[in-house]
Amino acid sequence: MSRKKRISTPSTTQGSLIKANEPTNYDTLPPIFSLERVQSGDYCFSKLSQEDKSQFAEAIFRRKSLMWRDIKKIDRHGLGFEKISKNSIKTGIPASITEDETHLLAFRYSGRKAMVGQRVNNIFYVLWFDHNFSLYNHGS
């Protein structure tokens, strides 16, 4: 009589050559502020006063230990941000902004003065510094 051999089910810790990684939840990471895509012209970093440059540095420093999920809950006039319609921008839109992106983000750095840019994963690419309130309509 022949005995049938049972095929054993591999344990969850053995036999897998390929494992799928969990997708990264970028909202659980702090923002990385990048000046790599700042546009030249009237809203460039170079147009800021020394005081505005100092306030910008302070603004990103104060956000360094906050996670994106926390920043989303904070008031736009505090450490949070507001969404700005891409169509409300009064200067040329760079090629890095795709057609499917309808909004940009604006972080305040000094009162109502704002850095405006795009978020890609956990990186915030600053595109413009609205130091004279003329890049877009700030509303009330």
Rosetta blueprint (number, residue, H / E / L):
1 M L
2 S L
3 R L
4 K L
5 K L
6 R L
7 I L
8 S L
9 T L
10 P L
11 S L
12 T L
13 T L
14 Q L
15 G L
16 S L
17 L L
18 I L
19 K L
20 A L
21 N L
22 E L
23 P L
24 T L
25 N L
26 Y H
27 D H
28 T H
29 L L
30 P L
31 P L
32 I E
33 F E
34 S E
35 L L
36 E L
37 R L
38 V L
39 Q L
40 S L
41 G L
42 D L
43 Y L
44 C L
45 F H
46 S H
47 K H
48 L L
49 S L
50 Q H
51 E H
52 D H
53 K H
54 S H
55 Q H
56 F H
57 A H
58 E H
59 A H
60 I H
61 F H
62 R H
63 R L
64 K L
65 S L
66 L L
67 M L
68 W H
69 R H
70 D H
71 I H
72 K L
73 K L
74 I L
75 D L
76 R L
77 H L
78 G L
79 L L
80 G L
81 F E
82 E E
83 K E
84 I E
85 S E
86 K H
87 N H
88 S H
89 I L
90 K L
91 T L
92 G L
93 I L
94 P L
95 A L
96 S L
97 I L
98 T L
99 E L
100 D L
101 E L
102 T L
103 H E
104 L E
105 L E
106 A E
107 F E
108 R E
109 Y E
110 S E
111 G L
112 R L
113 K E
114 A E
115 M E
116 V E
117 G E
118 Q E
119 R E
120 V E
121 N L
122 N L
123 I E
124 F E
125 Y E
126 V E
127 L E
128 W E
129 F E
130 D E
131 H L
132 N L
133 F L
134 S L
135 L L
136 Y L
137 N L
138 H L
139 G L
140 S L
